[in-house]
Amino acid sequence: MAEKAKKKSFIFNVEWQEILLGYPSEVRLEVYDAIIEYVASGTILELKPMAKMAFSFIKKEIDYNTCKYNDIVAKRSEAGKKSMNKRYNKDATNLTNDSKSNKCYQDATNLTVNDNDNVNVNESPNGDKVDAFLPEISDKPLKECYEELSTNSSWIETVVMNKRSAGHPDFTLEHFQEYLKKFFEKLQNEGEIRKSPKDGMAHFVRWLDIELGKSKTDMYKAANEQLLLSVKEDKKGYYQFLLYIKRQAPYCFSNMRLPTEEEFLLLRGKYGNEMFKSALRTIEGRSDIRSKWDVLYYAVLKQFEYQNGS
């Protein structure tokens, strides 16, 4: 970043918190400190590998927003100067002390944007301030809106990372572009011809959540049913364990990879049946937990950590 002076405030995107939800608390704190230091002074702190990966996505968005902000400030400053020149039909630099008696006179520096840390350079029709970091609010032709969103690398990488940490580890940049194209085709088929980029981003993410949820439903059910049948005759203890999951946690049975026999023995030997049952009930009843995992063994271990306060 080019800024050297410390800023007094900045815009914290709520999506950054969503990105970091899947990380341990110490990693989140490390990233939060890095964000504040980077925005305030432009200094990049030394980070551990996990924190460095998470911060790299957020840094790109900070850089993008800062560049866009500076560009808007410069354009509005130039527009203010041109407007004054046109109004007085002469160059602003030719204003002399003689013209100060004119009630309309203002120093040229007062006609530019007040470039401070808290500036909001846009206003909505009702007079509310609109942050300069956000995409343009006005509607654009559908094709232009698609092109703007499909090339917004900072936003794209943030969404991809967020979806990967939310239980879709195979979701890639290529998948993102495929879904984005499908989304705009849907809008076109529904008769929409214009869309604001800001609204398009929010609408697409909501639609993507639904689509990814559809693709994930019952994705392990057939394989788990086959596993259950294959161990029915020879491995009674393991079979009863899997059957219990099927009956008591049907969502987990259909949408998560079941523990192997080795994992079952480890769970039973170290934690016992009651702790496992308690963890399983929690996972089955909490969609926010289920969305982060598609391997039941690891989800259970994480619940054990919470139960033990570690």
Disulfide bonds with the S-S distance in Angstrom:
none
